[in-house]
Amino acid sequence: MELEDEAAHCRPEALIITPEQTGQLTESQTEMALLLQGKSWTDTGEHRFALEAGPLRLRRAFCGVEREGEGFLLRVNALARGELPPDAEKELKTLCEDTIRRCWTLGLDISGLGAHQALRDGHFALTTKNVCPEIRADVKLMKC
């Protein structure tokens, strides 16, 4: 939320404040962070991205994290409404990976990588002071 001349309006960028530091996400990173956490700005759960090749609207996104060697594989499957811009999956894959890394550097583990590590190793081995673990995203979009 932003206050301006005694009026409030919603800004599409997220401001993250953690004990470690404060930082901002871009509009696309904010939307991706919401998608990865199962949240949305809309009542219908729709996610909107302004990709280089054109706009993209997603519904019913499903995300999962798997251990992959010393890193993690993040799977994102979603239904795309309307036209699917060229290279949409590739662009979302990069956005997904960049968003997780950006949030991690701000001290926020939005995909639960620390919890996955703790389940595997029996203790909480990842901390926000560590370098972000290796992340690879796999994005699949289906037209609805």
N, C-alpha and C positions, 0 to 999 in steps of 0.2 A: 504494500500500500504506500501511496505517496500523498502527502498533504501539500496542497498548493492553494494559496489564497482562501484558506478556510474550507476548501473542498477536498475530498479524498477521491482518488481513483486508483485502479489496479494497474501496476506496471508489470509487463511480461517478463522482466528480468528478476532473478532471485538474488537477494543479498544474504550471504551466509556468514553468520557470526558464531565462531567457536572459541574456546579458551585459547587455542593456538594462534588464530588470526581471523581477519575479516576479509571477505572477497566477494566478487560478483560473478554470476553466470550470465552468459548471453541468453537471449530469448530462446534460441534453439536448444541450448544446454539445459535451460530451465524446464522446457517441455520434455526433453529426454529424461531428466532426473525424475520428473513426475511419472512418466511412463514406467521407468524401471522400479519405482516404488508402488506401482499399482494405483496411482492417484491421477486426477485430471481436473482441469479448470471447469469442465462442463458436466452437466447432469447426466449426459449420455456416455461419459467416459471417453469421448473422442479426443484425439491428439492431432494438432495441426502443426505442420512443419513447412517453412518456406525454404525449399531446397533450391540449389542453383538451377536445376532443370525445370523447376515449377513447384506449385504448391502440392502438398500431400496431406491427406486426412486419413488417420488410422483409427480403427475401432477394435475392440476385443484383443488387446495386446496381452501376450503371455510371455513371461520371462523366467528363465531358469539359470542357475549357476552350477557348473560342474568343475571339478578339479581336473586340471590338464598338466601333468608333470608338476613343475614347481609353480605354475601359473593357474589361471582360471579361464574357462570358456563360458561366455555369457550368451545364451540362446534367446533370441527375441523373435517371436512369431506374431504377426498381426494381420488383420483384414484391412485392405486399402479401399477407401471409398473413391469412386470416380477414376479418372485416368491415373495411371502409374507412370510418373516421370522416368525417363531413361536414367539408369544408374542410381535409382532411389535406394536400393538395398545397400549398394556400396557406400553411398553418402551417409546413410543412417548407421552403418557399421562404424565408420570413422567417427561420427558424432557420438555414438554410444561409448566407444573407447575413450575419446577425449573428455567426455563428461565425467566418466568414472575417475579418470586421472585427475581432473581439475578438482572435483569434490574431495578426493583423497588428500591432495596437497593442502586443502583448506581444513582438513581434520574431520571430514565427514565420509563415512563408509556407507554409501547409499545402496550397495548391492550385497551387503552382508558378507564380504570376503573374509573378515576377521572371524565371523561365526563358523564359516566353512572350514577355515584353518583350525579353529579350536576343536571342532568335531573330529577332524582327521588326526591331530596331534595330541588331543587330550588337554590342551591348555591354550590360552589366548596368546598366540605367538606374534600376531601382527599388531602393530600399534600405528597410530597416526604419525609418529615420528619416523617410521620406516618409509622407505621408498615404496611407491605403489607396486603391488605384485604385477607380474606380467598378465595382461588381459588380452584376450582375443574374442571378438564378438562375431556371432553368426546370425545374420538377420534374414528372415524369410517373410516375404509379403505375398498375400493372396488377395485377389480382387473379389469384392463381394457385390 
